[in-house]
Amino acid sequence: MEIKINKSTNLKQKPEDSTLGFGKIFTDHMFIMDYSTEEGWHDARIEPFGNMSLHPAATVFHYGAEVFEGLKAYRKADGSIQLFRPDENAKRINSSAERICLPEIPEEMFLEGLKTFISLEKDWVPHSEGTSLYIRPFLFGNDETLGVHGVHHARFMIIASPVGSYYKEGINPVKIMIEDEDVRAVRGGTGYTKCGGNYAASTRAGEKAEKMGYSQVLWLDGVERKYIEEVGAMNVMFKIGDEIVTPKLTGSILPGITRKSCIEVLKDKGYKVSERLLSVDELGKALESGELKEAWGCGTAAVVSPIGELCYKGKKFIINNGEIGAVTQKLYDTLTGIQWGKIDDKYGWTVPIK
């Protein structure tokens, strides 16, 4: 694949690592590639980061024809840079695209564009512990018509932002509110995709939770309103007795790459891991009996985030005395150790950037 590179002549000053938030500062360039039914994917290019022009009738504005991904580039102690399981992001963006009727991107094309882009922007990968370069690939329809139909023209882009910790609490336990009114997604819908509509549907409950002092919302299923699904920005796991339980993928839950990695690491370390339905009633009983030992969220942005408090219908439950548990800590240390190159990657998950 030919990728034309137009380097910026006005490079930005890079921020101090200590000032990094999440997704507020962007690198010097962006990757762009266009699609049409006549030409397929074409005109791959890297251009200076900046605003773009779209027709007011572009499909993405009116019918939500958009999907995206999230992954990170990590700087190792020797200064080299690596990605974590980017092939899984390539597969998932196509799964999302198929559901939204957007054109799929050949995996090798996705990966080549990604690696070329990060290689150009490698100086933006921060050096301090816990920091990384967050990468946002996204794909949207840009047909210039108000008709409702499958997408005939689309654009794929990649932008990147140096980031610190996703949560201001860092690795300290967060407080989560179980939502019992709004629903995020239903089976047969778009819940398993990474599309903007799912996040828009979650915003109202997220705002309510924030006003009550909670970091995120824990969603229940959209039909019976009784089964645990996922946290707004993460999948979720619980240690109940000697069993690690995570909600099974029923079509309304995002198949997280960090979730998948956690399951593989836990099984490799000898834990019993169950992907099954978990009702809020079962979770409540486990909380009251003391069988619920630990709870954590897992996702690209936060990696692993311990949950220290759950609130359901105004009742608060403290988990593990509000402290990070041993399993959660072990998972965090293992995954971040692989991502930053501190421990050996025996799973073959990392991809070096030259």
Rosetta blueprint (number, residue, H / E / L):
1 M L
2 E L
3 I L
4 K E
5 I E
6 N L
7 K L
8 S L
9 T L
10 N L
11 L L
12 K L
13 Q L
14 K L
15 P L
16 E L
17 D H
18 S H
19 T H
20 L L
21 G L
22 F L
23 G L
24 K L
25 I L
26 F L
27 T L
28 D L
29 H E
30 M E
31 F E
32 I E
33 M E
34 D E
35 Y E
36 S E
37 T L
38 E L
39 E L
40 G E
41 W E
42 H E
43 D E
44 A E
45 R E
46 I E
47 E E
48 P E
49 F L
50 G L
51 N L
52 M L
53 S L
54 L L
55 H L
56 P L
57 A L
58 A E
59 T H
60 V H
61 F H
62 H H
63 Y H
64 G L
65 A L
66 E E
67 V E
68 F E
69 E L
70 G L
71 L E
72 K E
73 A E
74 Y E
75 R E
76 K L
77 A L
78 D L
79 G L
80 S L
81 I E
82 Q E
83 L E
84 F E
85 R L
86 P H
87 D H
88 E H
89 N H
90 A H
91 K H
92 R H
93 I H
94 N H
95 S H
96 S H
97 A H
98 E H
99 R H
100 I H
101 C L
102 L L
103 P L
104 E L
105 I L
106 P L
107 E H
108 E H
109 M H
110 F H
111 L H
112 E H
113 G H
114 L H
115 K H
116 T H
117 F H
118 I H
119 S H
120 L H
121 E L
122 K H
123 D H
124 W H
125 V L
126 P L
127 H L
128 S L
129 E L
130 G L
131 T L
132 S E
133 L E
134 Y E
135 I E
136 R E
137 P E
138 F E
139 L E
140 F E
141 G E
142 N L
143 D L
144 E E
145 T L
146 L L
147 G L
148 V L
149 H L
150 G L
151 V L
152 H L
153 H E
154 A E
155 R E
156 F E
157 M E
158 I E
159 I E
160 A E
161 S E
162 P E
163 V E
164 G L
165 S L
166 Y L
167 Y L
168 K L
169 E L
170 G L
171 I L
172 N L
173 P L
174 V E
175 K E
176 I E
177 M E
178 I E
179 E L
180 D L
181 E L
182 D L
183 V L
184 R L
185 A L
186 V L
187 R L
188 G L
189 G L
190 T L
191 G L
192 Y L
193 T L
194 K L
195 C E
196 G H
197 G H
198 N H
199 Y H
200 A H
201 A H
202 S H
203 T H
204 R H
205 A H
206 G H
207 E H
208 K H
209 A H
210 E H
211 K H
212 M L
213 G L
214 Y L
215 S L
216 Q E
217 V E
218 L E
219 W E
220 L E
221 D L
222 G L
223 V L
224 E L
225 R L
226 K L
227 Y E
228 I E
229 E E
230 E E
231 V E
232 G L
233 A L
234 M E
235 N E
236 V E
237 M E
238 F E
239 K E
240 I E
241 G L
242 D L
243 E E
244 I E
245 V E
246 T E
247 P E
248 K L
249 L L
250 T L
251 G L
252 S L
253 I L
254 L L
255 P L
256 G L
257 I H
258 T H
259 R H
260 K H
261 S H
262 C H
263 I H
264 E H
265 V H
266 L H
267 K H
268 D H
269 K L
270 G L
271 Y L
272 K E
273 V E
274 S E
275 E E
276 R E
277 L L
278 L L
279 S E
280 V H
281 D H
282 E H
283 L H
284 G H
285 K H
286 A H
287 L H
288 E H
289 S H
290 G L
291 E L
292 L E
293 K E
294 E E
295 A E
296 W E
297 G E
298 C E
299 G E
300 T L
301 A L
302 A L
303 V E
304 V E
305 S E
306 P E
307 I E
308 G E
309 E E
310 L E
311 C E
312 Y E
313 K L
314 G L
315 K E
316 K E
317 F E
318 I E
319 I L
320 N H
321 N H
322 G H
323 E L
324 I L
325 G L
326 A H
327 V H
328 T H
329 Q H
330 K H
331 L H
332 Y H
333 D H
334 T H
335 L H
336 T H
337 G H
338 I H
339 Q H
340 W L
341 G L
342 K L
343 I L
344 D L
345 D L
346 K L
347 Y L
348 G L
349 W L
350 T E
351 V E
352 P E
353 I E
354 K L
